[in-house]
Amino acid sequence: MSGAARPRIAFIGTGGTIASVGRGPLDLQDYGATGLVLEADALLARFPEVQEVAEVVPVRFRAVPSTRIGWPEWRGLAALCARLAAETPAPSGIVIGHGTATLEETAYFLSLTLKVAVPVVLVGAQRPASALSTDAGMNLVNAVRVAASAEARGLGVLVVLNDEIHAAREVTKTSTGRLQTFRSPDLGCLGHADGDRIALYRRPLRRTAPDTEFDLGGLEALPRVDIAYSHAGSDGTAVRAFLAAGARGIVSAGFAPGYVTPEEAEALGEAVRAGVVVVQASRAGSGRVFPATRTLEAGFLPADNLNPQKARILLSLALTRSRDPREIARIFAEY
């Protein structure tokens, strides 16, 4: 990039495997036992090659496993991204380092709520920063390259690992430990971070940041939405427990293509009659849940091809706008 000004990229560190330090270079699995997680500046210092592709400015946020990240952190990240994008000069893009356990959920939440125009890219790793042949460094470099790319604008929040660029709505973690864990099952990745250039081949069509209707201003908490996971013999006990806990919405992770046991259907019907919004998803991890007669007559709304954890996020945000099932059905059709 000699002869031209380098793009300026903000790097927000939230911890996760990408920032973890194990007992040694062969510690690939139990590295969390050390409790050593690098802050954003320390992670960038560990991989100085990142500065060859952009001027990367560290921004401390958290240094925790992503199992500790939820609504408070999502709200904080959204506010932090807004503040960074309003700076003068504004960064060309924002990269968020994140643990892979909840990375797809954070990415989707931000893709529904951010109001910034610059590209926002989430990145993680399957091997800790201290490991032999860690993927942390290359993933970080590629995430910065994507965030600095003009072609990445207007695609919503992106996820970059293993040289692949994915849309936040579509990507999911599919393997506990393999490097190719993040996949977009139905539609595939948007493109690749190749050695010579960022190669993008398609654009998401569903509504995404910054052009969404969801507003976090003054929102102190999300409405409670729980996920009921179907299995042979499900008797509705979990559904009734969620009702007792005050759930305003329930996502049913049903059998493919989107059904539940008769006993569970009865409990979910009780939820609908109590004014709780029920969205029918599938535990399969791929494919649409269709608007079938039996589910529509029961008052369940189809999740389309959103997996249960993402349907939960969209339903939570939808409930901040309306409790009318028709309006929530519209939201699921548009996002």
SVG drawing of the C-alpha trace seen along z (x, -y; Angstrom):
<svg xmlns="http://www.w3.org/2000/svg" viewBox="-57 -16 62 55">
<polyline fill="none" stroke="black" stroke-width="0.4" points="0.0,0.0 3.0,-2.2 2.4,-5.5 -1.2,-5.8 -2.6,-6.8 -3.6,-3.7 -7.2,-3.4 -7.9,-3.9 -9.7,-1.0 -11.0,-0.9 -10.5,2.5 -12.8,3.2 -11.6,6.1 -14.2,8.2 -12.0,11.2 -12.7,14.7 -10.4,17.4 -8.8,14.9 -7.4,13.0 -6.7,16.0 -3.4,17.2 -2.9,20.9 -0.2,22.8 1.9,23.2 1.8,23.5 0.2,27.0 -2.6,26.0 -5.5,25.9 -8.5,26.8 -8.0,26.1 -6.5,22.6 -9.4,21.0 -8.1,22.5 -5.3,19.9 -7.8,17.0 -5.4,15.0 -7.3,12.9 -5.6,10.0 -7.1,6.6 -7.4,5.0 -4.0,3.2 -2.2,6.3 -3.7,8.5 -2.7,6.0 0.8,5.9 0.9,9.7 0.2,9.6 1.9,6.4 1.4,7.5 -2.1,6.0 -0.6,2.5 0.7,3.3 -2.8,3.3 -4.3,0.4 -3.8,-2.0 -5.5,0.1 -6.5,-1.8 -7.2,0.4 -10.4,-0.2 -10.7,1.6 -14.1,3.0 -14.0,6.4 -11.6,9.3 -13.9,12.2 -15.2,15.4 -18.2,14.8 -20.4,16.9 -20.5,13.8 -21.7,11.5 -25.4,10.6 -27.8,7.7 -25.7,5.3 -22.6,5.8 -24.7,5.6 -26.1,2.3 -22.6,1.1 -21.1,2.2 -23.8,0.4 -23.2,-2.8 -19.4,-2.4 -19.7,-1.9 -21.9,-5.0 -19.4,-7.0 -16.4,-5.8 -18.3,-6.5 -19.0,-10.0 -15.4,-10.9 -13.4,-13.3 -11.8,-11.8 -14.2,-8.8 -12.6,-5.4 -13.0,-3.7 -14.4,-0.7 -14.8,1.1 -13.6,4.6 -14.9,6.3 -12.8,9.2 -15.2,11.7 -15.4,15.3 -17.0,17.7 -19.6,19.1 -22.0,16.2 -20.3,14.4 -23.2,15.0 -25.7,13.6 -23.8,10.4 -23.3,9.9 -27.0,10.4 -28.0,8.1 -25.7,5.3 -26.8,5.9 -30.4,5.2 -29.6,2.2 -26.5,0.3 -27.0,-3.1 -23.5,-3.6 -22.5,-3.8 -19.0,-2.3 -18.5,1.4 -18.6,3.4 -16.9,6.8 -16.8,9.4 -13.9,11.7 -12.9,14.6 -10.6,17.6 -10.8,21.3 -7.3,21.5 -6.0,19.2 -3.5,16.4 -0.7,18.5 -1.3,21.7 1.0,23.2 -0.6,22.4 -3.2,20.1 -5.8,18.7 -6.1,15.5 -3.5,13.4 -4.7,14.1 -8.3,13.8 -7.6,10.4 -5.7,9.2 -8.5,10.3 -11.2,8.7 -9.3,5.4 -8.9,5.7 -12.6,6.3 -13.6,3.4 -11.3,1.1 -12.9,2.2 -15.3,-0.1 -17.2,2.9 -18.1,3.9 -20.3,0.9 -24.0,1.5 -23.8,5.2 -24.8,5.0 -22.6,6.4 -20.1,9.0 -18.3,12.0 -14.9,13.0 -13.0,16.2 -11.1,18.8 -10.7,16.4 -14.5,16.3 -16.9,13.3 -20.4,14.0 -23.5,12.0 -24.5,11.8 -28.0,13.0 -27.0,16.2 -23.8,17.4 -23.7,19.9 -21.0,21.9 -21.2,25.5 -18.2,27.2 -16.8,27.1 -13.1,27.0 -12.5,27.0 -11.2,23.9 -14.0,24.0 -16.7,23.8 -18.5,20.7 -20.8,21.4 -23.9,20.0 -25.8,23.2 -28.5,22.3 -26.8,19.6 -23.0,19.7 -20.6,17.0 -20.6,13.5 -17.0,13.8 -13.5,14.3 -10.5,12.4 -8.0,13.6 -4.3,12.7 -4.6,10.3 -8.0,8.7 -11.3,8.8 -13.5,10.8 -17.3,10.3 -19.8,12.0 -23.3,11.3 -25.3,9.0 -27.8,9.8 -31.4,8.7 -33.0,8.6 -33.2,5.3 -30.0,4.7 -28.0,2.0 -28.1,-1.0 -31.6,-1.0 -33.7,0.7 -36.6,-0.3 -35.1,0.8 -34.1,-1.9 -32.1,-1.2 -32.5,-4.7 -33.9,-4.6 -34.3,-0.8 -33.2,0.6 -33.9,4.3 -35.1,6.5 -38.4,8.3 -37.8,11.8 -37.8,14.4 -36.9,18.1 -36.1,21.0 -38.0,24.3 -35.9,27.1 -38.1,30.0 -37.1,33.7 -38.9,37.0 -41.2,37.0 -41.3,33.2 -44.2,32.7 -44.4,28.8 -42.7,28.5 -40.1,26.1 -42.7,24.0 -44.8,23.7 -41.6,22.8 -40.9,20.0 -44.4,18.7 -44.0,18.8 -40.8,16.8 -42.5,14.0 -41.6,14.8 -43.2,12.4 -42.1,14.5 -41.1,18.1 -39.1,19.5 -39.9,23.2 -36.8,25.0 -39.0,27.7 -38.3,30.8 -37.6,30.1 -39.4,28.7 -41.0,27.0 -43.3,29.2 -43.4,30.2 -45.0,33.0 -48.7,32.9 -48.0,32.2 -45.6,29.4 -48.1,27.9 -50.7,27.8 -48.3,25.9 -47.4,23.5 -51.1,23.0 -51.5,22.0 -48.8,19.5 -50.5,17.9 -53.8,17.7 -52.0,15.9 -50.8,13.3 -47.2,14.6 -45.9,14.5 -44.7,17.9 -42.3,18.2 -41.8,21.6 -38.2,22.3 -36.4,25.6 -33.6,27.3 -32.2,28.6 -30.0,25.5 -30.9,25.1 -34.0,24.5 -37.2,22.5 -40.0,23.1 -43.0,22.8 -46.4,21.2 -48.1,24.6 -51.8,24.8 -51.4,26.6 -48.9,24.0 -50.8,21.0 -54.1,22.3 -52.3,22.7 -51.2,19.0 -47.5,19.8 -45.5,17.5 -42.9,19.0 -39.2,18.1 -38.4,18.4 -34.8,19.7 -33.5,18.1 -32.0,20.5 -33.6,20.5 -30.9,18.3 -31.3,15.6 -35.1,15.9 -35.0,15.1 -33.0,11.9 -35.3,10.7 -38.4,11.5 -37.0,9.7 -36.4,6.6 -39.8,6.9 -41.5,7.0 -40.0,3.5 -42.0,2.3 -45.3,4.2 -47.1,7.2 -49.4,7.6 -48.7,11.0 -49.4,9.5 -46.8,6.8 -44.3,9.3 -44.9,11.6 -44.1,8.6 -40.8,8.0 -39.8,11.7 -40.6,11.4 -38.4,8.3 -35.4,9.0"/>
</svg>
